[in-house]
Amino acid sequence: MARKSRIDSRRKFECVNCGEEFSSGNWAGCYGVPTQEHKVERKMYYCSWSNGFQYCLKKEKTLVIPDGDGQRTVQTPRKVARFHKGQFSTDDPEIQEVLDKDRRFCSKEKFIDSKLTPQAKMRRREVVITEQQRLIGHLQSQLAQRKEQPVESESPAD
Ligand SMILES: [Zn+2]
């Protein structure tokens, strides 16, 4: 597996906590704290083929970081995207980057659509068509009214 290709260093994120702009891969360092990860605007992902899909992005890892004159080790947590009812939201930019590249996830509209039965889809389409027809009718009558009313309005003949 080519895990390195997951990181796109050109992609920039803006942290919602410290306000700093950081590039992909530089997930930690929020407020200058090496173990603190940046957070971004929460984003929702939709999984149409499974309700409880789980995606392990990263296993626990031991990091050696500089600490004063010496070093210390920290454990980075395991990162899992756990879908509930086909939905998962995260403010973790690292998870977002991986999920953004995964073409199996879909838009909210497609997700809702995938949950509908063929009959419900048909009904929904009919509702949309009826509403559009009503709107067209409304606009046409507005247009017709404007044509009937010249700028210099004359009193109607008896
Ligand atoms: Zn930050």
Residues whose N, C-alpha, C, O or C-beta is under 5 A from the ligand:
A	BS01	ZN	C15 N17 C18 G19 C30 Y31 H38 K39
